[in-house]
């Protein structure tokens, strides 16, 4: 026969006073002491945290609010910049060139084959290619406060949700865009044509004017 042990438990439940009597009487008969805790000692059960679902198109800051190389650039920011760029550029190209895939052209870049076609890559190969271009991408976007999907029609974006699940660190965007612009067009990622690179370069110039020069020490 096992030795007796003294143990204490806190049991909570919702019962009417009448329903409580039977289990209390039974516990008393088998030697279990039952006493009611003061109201102040009754702690609420911990609440289960629910994941916050961001509305499509939610972004933590506007383009004009970017002031650090450590912040992130999204398709919404590209769409926000488009009207300004279109008015100031003598040859802006089209939304198809600049906004169809948008930031995903850098976040998930694809090299070109001998005939200029996109080369299919495994995930690890794409990660290596992205790193080689100096691009720091984050996905899903919710990791850094962006909704995973853009809002349909927001900022004139053409991109579908398929092309909107990444953001790119601002500092790496500026550095990689300038590096890509110096490559032979055949060596640039698929989809980044001369009109696209001009759009990206203009945005890089704008962002650099908004950022403290001290943030570019490591770029």
One Martini backbone bead per residue (centre of mass of N, CA, C, O) as a GRO file, in nm:
protein
  219
    1UNK     BB    1   0.096   0.035   0.023
    2UNK     BB    2   0.083   0.355  -0.015
    3UNK     BB    3   0.171   0.650   0.074
    4UNK     BB    4   0.077   0.938   0.213
    5UNK     BB    5  -0.014   1.254   0.065
    6UNK     BB    6   0.023   1.606   0.054
    7UNK     BB    7  -0.207   1.798  -0.140
    8UNK     BB    8  -0.259   2.080  -0.368
    9UNK     BB    9  -0.554   2.230  -0.516
   10UNK     BB   10  -0.702   2.414  -0.791
   11UNK     BB   11  -1.052   2.435  -0.836
   12UNK     BB   12  -1.251   2.517  -1.121
   13UNK     BB   13  -1.599   2.637  -1.153
   14UNK     BB   14  -1.949   2.614  -1.269
   15UNK     BB   15  -2.182   2.621  -0.997
   16UNK     BB   16  -2.423   2.558  -0.807
   17UNK     BB   17  -2.473   2.539  -0.476
   18UNK     BB   18  -2.616   2.261  -0.494
   19UNK     BB   19  -2.397   2.115  -0.676
   20UNK     BB   20  -2.158   2.141  -0.464
   21UNK     BB   21  -2.233   1.955  -0.225
   22UNK     BB   22  -2.172   1.665  -0.321
   23UNK     BB   23  -1.859   1.683  -0.375
   24UNK     BB   24  -1.793   1.791  -0.089
   25UNK     BB   25  -1.895   1.550   0.072
   26UNK     BB   26  -1.718   1.335  -0.060
   27UNK     BB   27  -1.442   1.459   0.008
   28UNK     BB   28  -1.479   1.456   0.316
   29UNK     BB   29  -1.508   1.139   0.349
   30UNK     BB   30  -1.192   1.101   0.222
   31UNK     BB   31  -1.014   1.350   0.357
   32UNK     BB   32  -1.088   1.618   0.204
   33UNK     BB   33  -1.008   1.946   0.215
   34UNK     BB   34  -1.251   2.214   0.182
   35UNK     BB   35  -1.196   2.554   0.063
   36UNK     BB   36  -1.267   2.883   0.018
   37UNK     BB   37  -1.164   3.134  -0.160
   38UNK     BB   38  -1.098   3.434  -0.181
   39UNK     BB   39  -1.171   3.655  -0.422
   40UNK     BB   40  -0.873   3.778  -0.445
   41UNK     BB   41  -0.746   3.473  -0.513
   42UNK     BB   42  -0.901   3.467  -0.780
   43UNK     BB   43  -0.774   3.377  -1.076
   44UNK     BB   44  -0.750   3.430  -1.388
   45UNK     BB   45  -0.737   3.292  -1.670
   46UNK     BB   46  -0.543   3.276  -1.920
   47UNK     BB   47  -0.525   3.429  -2.213
   48UNK     BB   48  -0.555   3.376  -2.548
   49UNK     BB   49  -0.364   3.456  -2.800
   50UNK     BB   50  -0.435   3.630  -3.091
   51UNK     BB   51  -0.391   3.670  -3.411
   52UNK     BB   52  -0.320   3.933  -3.604
   53UNK     BB   53  -0.519   4.066  -3.863
   54UNK     BB   54  -0.439   4.218  -4.151
   55UNK     BB   55  -0.528   4.431  -4.366
   56UNK     BB   56  -0.519   4.481  -4.674
   57UNK     BB   57  -0.253   4.723  -4.711
   58UNK     BB   58  -0.101   4.722  -4.454
   59UNK     BB   59   0.118   4.976  -4.318
   60UNK     BB   60   0.355   5.123  -4.093
   61UNK     BB   61   0.456   5.316  -4.341
   62UNK     BB   62   0.530   5.560  -4.535
   63UNK     BB   63   0.741   5.678  -4.764
   64UNK     BB   64   0.792   5.958  -4.608
   65UNK     BB   65   0.872   5.781  -4.328
   66UNK     BB   66   1.140   5.704  -4.437
   67UNK     BB   67   1.466   5.710  -4.224
   68UNK     BB   68   1.583   5.408  -4.269
   69UNK     BB   69   1.777   5.134  -4.368
   70UNK     BB   70   1.601   4.926  -4.171
   71UNK     BB   71   1.375   4.942  -4.331
   72UNK     BB   72   1.086   4.881  -4.550
   73UNK     BB   73   0.997   4.774  -4.879
   74UNK     BB   74   0.705   4.801  -5.080
   75UNK     BB   75   0.460   4.798  -5.310
   76UNK     BB   76   0.319   5.045  -5.195
   77UNK     BB   77   0.562   5.235  -5.227
   78UNK     BB   78   0.582   5.213  -5.531
   79UNK     BB   79   0.292   5.315  -5.585
   80UNK     BB   80   0.335   5.592  -5.442
   81UNK     BB   81   0.573   5.686  -5.642
   82UNK     BB   82   0.465   5.681  -5.934
   83UNK     BB   83   0.332   5.966  -5.984
   84UNK     BB   84   0.592   6.125  -5.937
   85UNK     BB   85   0.765   5.987  -6.154
   86UNK     BB   86   0.585   6.033  -6.406
   87UNK     BB   87   0.613   6.353  -6.393
   88UNK     BB   88   0.950   6.367  -6.384
   89UNK     BB   89   0.977   6.170  -6.622
   90UNK     BB   90   1.051   6.141  -6.965
   91UNK     BB   91   1.069   5.795  -6.928
   92UNK     BB   92   0.869   5.595  -6.732
   93UNK     BB   93   0.684   5.413  -6.863
   94UNK     BB   94   0.509   5.150  -6.702
   95UNK     BB   95   0.334   4.965  -6.481
   96UNK     BB   96   0.428   4.699  -6.598
   97UNK     BB   97   0.734   4.751  -6.547
   98UNK     BB   98   0.708   4.846  -6.220
   99UNK     BB   99   0.423   4.691  -6.081
  100UNK     BB  100   0.357   4.398  -6.137
  101UNK     BB  101   0.599   4.285  -5.934
  102UNK     BB  102   0.796   4.475  -5.821
  103UNK     BB  103   0.968   4.384  -5.540
  104UNK     BB  104   0.990   4.081  -5.644
  105UNK     BB  105   1.232   4.127  -5.841
  106UNK     BB  106   1.420   4.125  -5.574
  107UNK     BB  107   1.314   3.911  -5.368
  108UNK     BB  108   1.268   3.714  -5.650
  109UNK     BB  109   1.503   3.656  -5.837
  110UNK     BB  110   1.578   3.600  -6.196
  111UNK     BB  111   1.763   3.465  -6.413
  112UNK     BB  112   1.908   3.456  -6.727
  113UNK     BB  113   1.922   3.324  -7.019
  114UNK     BB  114   2.060   3.318  -7.333
  115UNK     BB  115   1.750   3.427  -7.440
  116UNK     BB  116   1.616   3.586  -7.177
  117UNK     BB  117   1.507   3.379  -7.001
  118UNK     BB  118   1.383   3.231  -6.740
  119UNK     BB  119   1.526   3.071  -6.458
  120UNK     BB  120   1.483   2.801  -6.284
  121UNK     BB  121   1.458   2.770  -5.922
  122UNK     BB  122   1.546   2.682  -5.637
  123UNK     BB  123   1.520   2.804  -5.330
  124UNK     BB  124   1.830   2.800  -5.264
  125UNK     BB  125   1.915   2.942  -5.528
  126UNK     BB  126   1.759   3.203  -5.483
  127UNK     BB  127   1.896   3.284  -5.220
  128UNK     BB  128   2.178   3.307  -5.342
  129UNK     BB  129   2.110   3.518  -5.560
  130UNK     BB  130   2.005   3.736  -5.369
  131UNK     BB  131   2.269   3.764  -5.203
  132UNK     BB  132   2.454   3.837  -5.446
  133UNK     BB  133   2.282   4.115  -5.487
  134UNK     BB  134   2.228   4.232  -5.182
  135UNK     BB  135   1.950   4.119  -5.081
  136UNK     BB  136   1.699   4.194  -4.828
  137UNK     BB  137   1.449   3.965  -4.747
  138UNK     BB  138   1.098   3.945  -4.633
  139UNK     BB  139   0.911   3.650  -4.525
  140UNK     BB  140   0.656   3.740  -4.427
  141UNK     BB  141   0.535   4.061  -4.382
  142UNK     BB  142   0.437   4.030  -4.079
  143UNK     BB  143   0.723   4.039  -3.941
  144UNK     BB  144   0.717   4.383  -4.017
  145UNK     BB  145   0.395   4.496  -4.027
  146UNK     BB  146   0.274   4.369  -4.283
  147UNK     BB  147   0.062   4.282  -4.498
  148UNK     BB  148   0.036   4.004  -4.708
  149UNK     BB  149  -0.161   4.196  -4.864
  150UNK     BB  150  -0.280   4.377  -5.099
  151UNK     BB  151  -0.483   4.623  -5.206
  152UNK     BB  152  -0.706   4.660  -5.430
  153UNK     BB  153  -0.581   4.937  -5.610
  154UNK     BB  154  -0.351   5.034  -5.448
  155UNK     BB  155  -0.162   5.282  -5.576
  156UNK     BB  156  -0.195   5.138  -5.865
  157UNK     BB  157  -0.169   4.847  -5.845
  158UNK     BB  158  -0.114   4.526  -6.024
  159UNK     BB  159  -0.060   4.329  -5.814
  160UNK     BB  160  -0.085   4.029  -5.695
  161UNK     BB  161  -0.060   3.839  -5.414
  162UNK     BB  162   0.171   3.667  -5.540
  163UNK     BB  163   0.345   3.965  -5.554
  164UNK     BB  164   0.309   4.043  -5.206
  165UNK     BB  165   0.513   3.864  -4.981
  166UNK     BB  166   0.735   4.105  -4.975
  167UNK     BB  167   1.029   4.263  -4.842
  168UNK     BB  168   1.280   4.531  -4.850
  169UNK     BB  169   1.552   4.653  -4.749
  170UNK     BB  170   1.644   4.967  -4.798
  171UNK     BB  171   1.955   4.950  -4.812
  172UNK     BB  172   1.956   4.709  -5.017
  173UNK     BB  173   1.803   4.847  -5.239
  174UNK     BB  174   1.998   5.073  -5.305
  175UNK     BB  175   2.255   4.900  -5.355
  176UNK     BB  176   2.140   4.689  -5.563
  177UNK     BB  177   2.036   4.879  -5.782
  178UNK     BB  178   2.312   5.004  -5.848
  179UNK     BB  179   2.449   4.739  -5.919
  180UNK     BB  180   2.253   4.645  -6.145
  181UNK     BB  181   2.290   4.898  -6.334
  182UNK     BB  182   2.602   4.799  -6.401
  183UNK     BB  183   2.501   4.579  -6.554
  184UNK     BB  184   2.445   4.386  -6.790
  185UNK     BB  185   2.140   4.331  -6.918
  186UNK     BB  186   2.191   4.011  -6.930
  187UNK     BB  187   2.257   4.009  -6.596
  188UNK     BB  188   1.992   4.078  -6.519
  189UNK     BB  189   1.716   4.031  -6.394
  190UNK     BB  190   1.426   3.926  -6.464
  191UNK     BB  191   1.232   4.220  -6.574
  192UNK     BB  192   1.480   4.422  -6.565
  193UNK     BB  193   1.456   4.692  -6.732
  194UNK     BB  194   1.535   5.009  -6.815
  195UNK     BB  195   1.270   5.124  -6.688
  196UNK     BB  196   1.293   4.986  -6.414
  197UNK     BB  197   1.574   5.093  -6.325
  198UNK     BB  198   1.493   5.392  -6.326
  199UNK     BB  199   1.280   5.369  -6.108
  200UNK     BB  200   1.462   5.253  -5.885
  201UNK     BB  201   1.674   5.481  -5.885
  202UNK     BB  202   1.483   5.712  -5.810
  203UNK     BB  203   1.397   5.587  -5.540
  204UNK     BB  204   1.678   5.569  -5.417
  205UNK     BB  205   1.731   5.873  -5.415
  206UNK     BB  206   1.494   5.951  -5.234
  207UNK     BB  207   1.568   5.778  -4.987
  208UNK     BB  208   1.850   5.901  -4.931
  209UNK     BB  209   1.735   6.190  -4.855
  210UNK     BB  210   1.574   6.061  -4.591
  211UNK     BB  211   1.850   5.959  -4.483
  212UNK     BB  212   2.082   5.912  -4.266
  213UNK     BB  213   2.413   5.889  -4.339
  214UNK     BB  214   2.493   5.696  -4.097
  215UNK     BB  215   2.321   5.446  -4.228
  216UNK     BB  216   2.563   5.402  -4.469
  217UNK     BB  217   2.826   5.266  -4.363
  218UNK     BB  218   2.751   4.947  -4.468
  219UNK     BB  219   2.696   5.002  -4.795
   0.00000   0.00000   0.00000
